[in-house]
Structure formats: structure tokens, C-alpha cells
Amino acid sequence: MTKEIISTGQAPAAIGTYSQAVKVGNTVYLSGQIPLDPATMALVEGDIDVQIRRVFDNLSAVAEAAGGSFRDVVKLNVFLTDLGHFPRVNAIMADYFSEPYPARAAIGVAALPRAASVEMDAVLILEH
């Protein structure tokens, strides 16, 4: 099976030795996204809600570039430097996802790239 590298200017460019996403067969592995503005490559300004929404928007852009959407997400990983923000992730996630929801993990971490407060990655299965 061959792999296809997925890239879009609608999400932040990779800031290291990785791709925004890799598609193998009908599975797409989305790399972690932090709340970077794709136009400026700077962290968005604002509270945790603004940051969470930017991460979801970045993931959505990469999913669309791969030919999918959040309807195709089967696994979502959420990394937070403060697990006290997890209720905000739940509330905002409801604006982006509908049932049936993907499997999910929430992990508390000491630090994230660029001193971000939140990072997420995902796995999609494309059925079309």
C-alpha cells in the first residue's frame, strides 16, 4: 500500500520533520495541531476557547485536504497543559462533532510546542 502526504495552506505548515497528515489506503493520520494561525504561524491570542477553536479549525482544514471531514474521525487525542480546561474542550467539541462521536483520549502534559495550552491529533477513516 502506498502512502500519500497531505498538505494544505489552510492549516499551519509543519514546523518540524513531519507532514500535516499521511494517508495510507483509506486511513488518514493527522499530525498534532496547536493553535497557530496558518497565515502568521503565530499562536492565536485569546482565552482557551479561542485556542481550542483554532486547533479544531486547523484539524478540519487538514481533514478536508485529505478528502474527509470530522464525520470521518474515529480517534481524537487531546493534549492539555491544564486538564481543568477539559470541560471547555467538551463544550466546544459539540460545535464541531455530532453523534456518533469518535473515540477520544485526554492527556495532561507538562508542556507543548511554542508554549501552547492545547494540541490535538486525529485518525480518519475515509469511506468514499
Helices and strands as residue ranges (DSSP letters): E 3-6, E 21-24, E 27-33, H 48-65, G 70-72, E 73-80, G 83-85, H 86-96, E 103-108, G 113-115, E 118-125
